[in-house]
Amino acid sequence: MKKIIPLLLILFGVGIAWGQRCLSETILKEKMENDPEVAARRIAIEANRQIPTLDSEITSREVVTIQVVVHVVYFLPIENISDAQIQSQIDVLNEDFRLQNANANIVTLPEFASKMADMEIEFQLADTDPDGQPTNGITRTHTLIPNIALKLLGNLRLICYTELGGQDAWCPDRYLNIWVGKFPVGFAGDTSFPGQDEPEEDGVRIDPYHFGRTGIALAPFNLGRTLTHEIGHYFDLQHTWGNCITDDGIEDTPWQKSPYSGCPSGWNYYSCDSRDMYVNYMDYTDDACMAMFTLEQKQRLMATLNGPRSGLLTPTNCGTVSTVEAENWFKGSLFPNPTNDQLFVELPFRNDSTYELEFFDMQGKHLGEKFNLDSGIHELDITMLGSGVYFVKITQGKHYMYKKVVVQ
Ligand SMILES: [Zn+2]
């Protein structure tokens, strides 16, 4: 439980300020503090980072194209955003990461303009799915779970699992997975730093109202730059501020005390004894007012692309996420589903051990008693459940999985 409770508290509002636009660093910190495996992976990435030199590898290399899959997971029909809104987001990425953004001219100060980087990566919606079939790079899933993007079951992010009302990842060594699903008001998105998450959850989660620059995108985060910022995290860039005590590890972003919001203009903004680069994509300014990555941010991105995210450079035919496959051990079923008052479970004979079944609500709260059952068909007592969506955790030995049940 020690691993689970702190993250639940953070994600459901105890440890975060309302209006915290991006949750990436908060979630990474919580995971590192509470999961030694995450901490070990992150420390290894830090220790092994090979920063390329500006001359040899940064300024003259081939542009890399990243294959993207966008998983739209919608509760309300309006959140089932259009193909045009999705394409508008891809267009923004290709402008911002190639320094072709129309607002680049807002960076007028020479000391910053000379640091502006063409990151030399581009993005395209995948044209081949994990099974080798043609695709438009978009999946669409209707969910019964409102605000699914921040919902957890134990440590699992529901939006990342088909079985839990979301959509399974495509192999993250080949695709950048982007889940577009509703966050509670005040939050825009979060991203897996390299090494942070298991493959099932490795990617970006983002609110449909802060995605792209057309459709339902809402001002002032309606120009697609939430995702530019989040993909910065995906390649291991940190926020540009840090209380004048910590820093983002990047030399050419000035030390900065706190994030900027709104749309500052002019250059009379100082903290930590230096002028602040509030136009950096890794700050919190409005979409219209952020315009650049720096050359040393590019170096770090390159190090990530050649290191923990190198799978994106040489895509192999990796189809499914391995641990999801491992969960397919369960061949039984729950029925009828949706149900009114009766629920049966079929538990196939696998080995001599019994099954254990437990119910959870959408907030991850355990309901009722555990059922210990032998193989066969059993009726489950669900009188403690009102109408709603529930999860049944089915365990046998060291294997477990969750099944979603709808009670009407
Ligand atoms: Zn962020």
Residues whose N, C-alpha, C, O or C-beta is under 5 A from the ligand:
A	BS01	ZN	C22 S24
